[in-house]
Amino acid sequence: MASLHKKWLLPLCLFSVIAQAEPAPLRIGVSDTDAAPIAVLAEDGSTLSGGLARDLGALLADEMGMKPQFTLLARRRVEPSIETGKVDIICNANPDWFANSARLNWSHEIYPLTERMLSLKGQPPLRQLDDLAGKRIGTIHGYHYPSLEYLWSGNRSERVTEARFDLLPKSLEKRLSDVAIVTELTYVWWARGHAQEAASFKIHPLVVSSQPTMCALSQRSPVKLDQLNRAIDRLHKSGRLKTLMSHYLWQE
């Protein structure tokens, strides 16, 4: 009987060690309305197959010794999911974009979300907002551009509205607009998949807006804000975050 007990003791001990070594999950929420390259969805649209949200989540989890676990969320479920603790973090976020931001914890900045001007090649560089006077400016329907309102309200330029990003380059090609406002992340992703078409365009030095993005952390998460911030700071300091972003951001 004693030998039988010893026979089972070693496997049980090994199982206990393996169970203890299993990293805790970092539950990462991703909105299904985040456009590529933030979220790249599988063909059926039901799962996350790639993109910056996935790469960043994996990097953060690795830095904290955790295992990334992704949950794709409908936009209406983003705020309640993070507030109730269904997920630990949601990145590509900013307190100004969340109605319940005061009930969440907010990490250090991860990367800026920057909007710049796009035009066909041959136009002189745009360096300040007043350079846009007299131009037809391509924009996305429903988006707000506070820094340019003075041009439109004063009839110093014309706003041309398109339903989605991929129509902005087409509008420029057809000379329906002179310039277009694009998010760096979205444009770089598009340009890599449309290299021949993108060769006709140029990005200008003028920055229309730049907003910091960070991670919203649930107050119900076992992950502590200081723990998350230390991980982000280490990723900045080590250059791992810069290396990751170099795959997604336009380099001047």
Secondary structure, DSSP 8 states (H G I E B T S, - for coil): -HHHHHHHHHHHHHHHHHHHHS--EEEEEEETT--TTT-EE-TTSSSEEESHHHHHHHHHHHHTT-EEEEEEE-GGGHHHHHHTTSSSEEEEE-GGG-TTGGGSEE----EEEEEEEEEETTS----SGGGGTT-EEEEETT---GGGHHHHHTTSSEEEEESSTTHHHHHHHTTS-SEEEEEHHHHHHHHHH-HHHHTTEEEEEEEEEEEEEEEEE-TTSSS-HHHHHHHHHHHHHHTHHHHHHHTTS---
